[in-house]
Amino acid sequence: MSEIKKVVLAYSGGLDTSIIIPWLKENYDNCEVIAVAGNVGQADELEGLEEKALKTGASKLYVLDLTEEYVNDYIIPTMQAGAVYEEYLLGTSTARPCIAKGLVDIAKKEHADAIVHGCTGKGNDQVRFELAIKHFAPDMKIIAPWREWSLKSREEEIDYAEAHHVPLRISRETNYSKDKNLWHLSHEGLDLEDTGNEPQYEKPGFLEMGVSPLQAPDAPTYITLDFEKGVPVALDGEKMSAKDIILKLNEIGGANGIGLLDIVENRLVGMKCRGVYETPGGAILYKAHSVLESVCLDKMTLHEKQRLSITFAELVYNGQWFTPLREALSAFVDKTQERVTGKVKLKLYKGNMINAGVWSPYSLYSEKIATFGASDYDQTDATGFINLYGLPIKVQAMVDAENAAGHE
């Protein structure tokens, strides 16, 4: 351990990373600890972070504004792909490679001997961080305290923090494991570890990005979203950046109880884990984008894209963002988005998103052809089509009948 003189720590100010600083000092010969917080939209969690990091033993704190990069280079491509992992909209999964890239930049700038993260040995994030680090700095040493120290639980972590006078924002009663960014908020632990317990959506303070559908307004909220080549460019007719659209949709969706998800998901490390997610703006974007694609994409492209979206989601969830396959799938997605331009109107009501209209200059829907009224469509064409389409079935039935007769 003596060769470790300076480390860069992925720092959030939460329980894990707060106690890691004194632990590193104790176990790595009083090494210099440089804390790095990647700002991906966690807002108030960044308040007072520098004072806390320095007071806990860090030599300095970098706060990297990654919000635009996170949205444009990770969130939007994933949304365009329609990537969903077991209903989960990949809020933590997309943020980790973005943060890890920033960590490597600082580690190289500071000539650090190692990068440290506070991910547990049970979770997915350790994989996401480390695969990204390996991509950008294949020879960099990685220290994961949860895989080294003797602490076994968050309760023991709190004991350690109290013994080392590390200030905490949580108590033993509110000690949910949370991850927050501009796309989502996740909740794990405590009563949620029992799958028989209903999430406390109506309890004050549980939800942070919105309200329970039961507490949402009794009147619906209408919104319109404009897309250009699959990218959101305007909300209710006002041009905005994708980041600002997401932030505004978080407010609107949260107020209407949109985007709550309670699932037991299959982690990469093999276990099932229960999580509650808040993704109000993200849920709206995914819905609106899907509605627009329904009129802009031809059947075979849409169906192939839906199949590949599962692979895309698995790559993102499993920390394989910086891989040739993910890049190849993104190239495919980019091609599919060339005509995904238009406007979508949605009605938001007590947790529901209801289609209220879609318009596109590239729409493949033709009312003149699809109408139940008079049209130029020649219905007699269907006779020959069905005869040819059904020929293999007819031949199989004829052969089966001949063979059955021969055995009598």
N, C-alpha and C positions, 0 to 999 in steps of 0.2 A: 504493500500500500504506500510505501514511502515515495514511489515515483509519482504519486498524485499530489501535485502542488496547487493546482487551480482547477476548479470545476465550474461548469455552467449548469444551473438548475432550472428546470421548467417549473416556474413558480406561480401559484395562483393565490396564495395567502390562505388557502383552506387548511384543514386539519393535517393532511398528509404532508404537504410541502412545507408547512410551518415548522413541524418538528424535525423534518429532514435536515434543516440547516444546523441545529446544535448536534444532531446525530452524526452528521458528516465531520464536524469539528472534533468530536470525540473519537471517531473511528478511523479517520483518515488524516491523522497527525496534524490537526488544526489547519487543514488546507483552506485556501481562499475560496469562498463561495460567491459566485456572481449569479444573482437571480435574474431570470428573464420571464416576463409576463407577456404572453401573446394576446393582444387585445383583439378578440373575435366577436366583440359586442356584449361582453358580460357586464358592462355598465357599472353599477354601483359597487360591484365586487372589486373594482380597481381603486376605489377610494381609500386613502390612507395606506396604500400598499407599500410605498417606498419606506415610510417611517417604520412600518412593521418589519419589513425585510431587514433593514439596517439594525433595528433594535434586537432582532433575533440572531444576528451574527453575519449577515451578508455584507460584502464589501461595497456592493453597488447593486442597483436595480435598473434593468432596461425594460421599458414598456414599449413594445412594438405595435404600431397601429396596422393590423393586418385585415381590417374590416373589408376594405374594397377588394383586396386580393382574395380573401375568403369567399366573398359573394361571387365575384366574376370568374374566378378560376376553379372553384370547387362546387359551390352550391348550385349555380345556374347550370353547369354541364351535367350535374347529377340529376337535377330536376328535368332538364331537357331529355335525358335518357329515360325518364319515368322510373328511375331506380328506387325500389322500395324493398327493404329487407323485412319480410314477415310483418308487414304493415308499418314498420318503423321507417321514418323519413330521414334517417342517417345523420342526425344533427351532430352527435359527438364524432361519428366516423369521418365526416368530411373535414372537421376542424383539426383533427390530430395531425394529418400530414402537412397542413398549412403551418401550424405552430412548430412542428419539428423542423421544417425548412428554415424558419426564423432562428431556431435554436442553433442549428449548425452554422448559420451565418455569424452569429455572435461568438460561438465557440472558436471559429477560425479567426475572427477579428481579435479575440482576446488570447489566442494561442493556448486554449484550455487543454488539459490532459484528459478530460472526460466530460461526458454529458450525463446528468442525473435526472431521473423522473420519479414521480411518486405513485406510479401505477401499481396496483396489487398484482400478485402472481396468479390471481383467479380471473382477471379481466381481459378484455380485448385491447384496451388502450396500450398496454405494454407492447403488444405486437405492432400496433399502428405507429407508435412513436419510433420503435427500434428499426422497423423496415424502412421507414423514411430516412432515418439517420444513416442506415447502411447505404442507402442510395446516394446520399450527398457526401458522406464521409465514411467510406467503408472501413477505414482503419481506426476510427474513433472508439475509444473505450466507453462503455455504457455501464453506469452504476444504477441498480434498481434496489433501493433499500428494503422494500417489502420482500425481496427474495434473499435478503441477508440478515436482517435484524431478528430479534427474538420476540418482538411484539406480535401478538396473534389476533388482535381485534381492535375496533375503533375505540372501545372502552379503555383498553390499555394505552392507546395513543393519547387519549385525553389525560390519563394518569401521567404519562411522560411529559405532556405539555405543561401540566400544572406543576410538576416537579422542577421543570426547567424555566418556569415563569414565562411561558409562551402565551401571548394573548389570543383568545379564541372568540369567534363570533357565534359559536353554537353552544348548546348545552347537551347533556346526555339525553334529554327528552326530545330535542329537536334535531337529533343527529342523523338526519337523512343524508345519504350520499347523493350529491347533486352535481350536475354539470350544466352550466348556463352559457349561452352565446346568443347572438342576434337571431339565430334560426330556431332555437328550441331551449327547453329546460327539462332535464330528466330527474326523476326521483327514484331512489332505491333504498332498501334497508328498512329497519324498524318494523312497523306493523305490516309493511308490504311484503316482507319475507314469507308471510303466511298467505298462500294463494286464496284462502277462504275469506280473507278480509277485504271488504270493499274500500277503495281509496276514499279518503276524507275530503272529497271535492268541495263540500259546503263548509268545511271548517275554516274559519278565518286564518289566513297566513299560509295555508297549504299550497294553493295555486298562486303563482306569482305573475304569470303572463296573461291571465284572464280569469273568468268566472265559470262556475258550473252552469250547464245549460238551464238548470232550474232557476238560476239567479239572473239569467239573461233577459233582455227586454221582451215584452209581449208583442212588439211590432217588429216586422222584418227590416233588415237593412239591405238595400240594393247597392251593388258596386259594379263597375265596368273596368276591365283590364284590357289594355292594348299590348299586343306582342308584335315584334318584328324578328323574323327568323328564329322564333322560339324564345326570344328574350323579352321579358316584360319591360315596356318603355313608358307606359302611362297608366295612371290610376284615376278613374273618374274624369278622364279627359285632360288631366294635368301631367305634362311630361316630367318624369323623375328618373333618377338613377335606379338601377335594380335594388341597390341597398336601401334607398329611401322608400321604395315601394314595399319592400319586406317589412321595414320598421313600421310603416303606416298600416299595413295589413295586420301586423301583430296587434296593434291597438284595436282595429275594427273587429278582427276575428276574435280576439280575446274577450271583448265586450259582449260578443254574441255566443260565447261558449264553444267556439270552433277549435278543433285540433287536439282534443284530448284522446289519449290512447293508453290503455292498460293491457299489457301483453306479457306473456311468458315466452321469452325468445331463446333461441339456440345460440349460445356463445361459441366463439371459435375454439376456445379451450376445452369444449366438450360438455360443459354443464348447461342446464337450463337456468335462466335468471328472470325474475319478475321486475319489470320497470313500468313506471308511469311517465308519460311524455306529454309536454305541452308544446305544440307546434302550430299556433294559430295562423300566422301568415303563410307558412310553408304549406299547410294543408290546402289553403285557398289557391295558392299558386299552382300546386300539382293538379288540383281539380280543374282550374280554368285552362291550363295548358292541355290537359287531356281532352277537354271538350273541343278546343280548337283543332287539335290533331284529328279528331273524329271526322271532321269535314275536309281537312286539307291533305291527309295521307291516303293513298290507295290501299286496298285491302292487304295485299301481300307485304307491302312495306310496313304497314301498321302491325300486322301479326308477327312478322319477323322481329320488329323492334320490341314488341312486348315479350317475346321469348328471350331476346338478348338482354333485356332490362334486368332479368333475374341474375344473369351472370355479372352484369355491371354492378348490381347491388351487392352481390357476394364479394366482389373484388374490393369495393369500398369498405364494406363491413370488416373484411378480413385484413385490412391494412395494406392492400396491394394497389394503392393509387399509382405509385411510380413504377408501373410495369408496362411492358410492350402491349399486352392484351388490353389493358384499360385504355391506353392511348389509341389503339386500333379501334376499339369500340366507340371512343369519343369521335374519331374521324367518321365512322359510320353515322353516328348520331348527328354530327354537323351537316352531313349531306342530307339527311332526312328533314332537317329544319329549314332548308332553303325556301320553302313555300309555307311555313307555319307562321303566317302573318295575318292578323285580324283582330277582332274585338270579341270579348266574351262578357256576358252579363250574368251575374249570380245573385240569388236571393239568400241571405244568411238569416237563419232563424233557429235559435235555441239549439245550437250544436249541429244544425243541418246546413248543407250547401245545396241549393236547388237551382238547376239550370233555368235561366230566364232569357236566353237568346245568344246566338253566335253568328258572326258575320265575317266573311273573308273574301278578298278578291280571287283567292286561289281555291275556293270551295269546290269540291267535286260533287257536291250534292246538287242535283238538278230537279227542281220542283216540276219542270215541264215533263221530265221522264218519270219521276216517282209518283206523280199525282194519281189519285183514284178517278180523276175526271178524264176527259178526252185528251189524248196526247198522240205524239208521232210514234210511240212505241208500238211495234207490231206484235201482238200477243201470240200470233200463230207461229212466230219464230221459236217459241218455247217447245213446240212439239218435237222438232228435229233435235234441238239441244238435249232434251230429256232422253230421247232415243239413243243418242250417242253417249251421253253421260252415264246412262244406265246399262249400256251394252255389256260391260264386264259382269254385272250382277245377273243379267238375263242369261248370259252364256254359262255362268257358274250353276245357275238353277237348272238349265237344260242338261248339263253334264251330270249333275247329281241325280236328276230324274232318270236318265238313261242307265246309270250305274245301278240305281235302286231297282229298276225293272229287270236288269240282267241277273240280279241275285234272287229273283223270285222263282 
